[in-house]
Amino acid sequence: MAWVLLAAAGWMGFGLLVALAFLAVGLPRVDPAGAGSSVLFRALILPSCALLWPVIAWRWIRGAPSGSG
């Protein structure tokens, strides 16, 4: 049971690092409308970015606009 909690903590810890980097640097590359977004907006999407970090990292690496599928 402890390994599940450890895995979840690792997932969210790494996700938080990816999310912070993405929100600081990668957001305008993936979604040009997010280039001028406020700190409040970025704070609101931080938990989702941390949880879904593999998707965020994949789209960031591809550099695909958010509407391209």
Secondary structure, 3 states (H helix, E strand, C coil): CHHHHHHHHHHHHHHHHHHHHHHHHHHHHHCHHHCCCCHHHHHHHHHHHHHCHHHHHHHHHHCCCCCCC
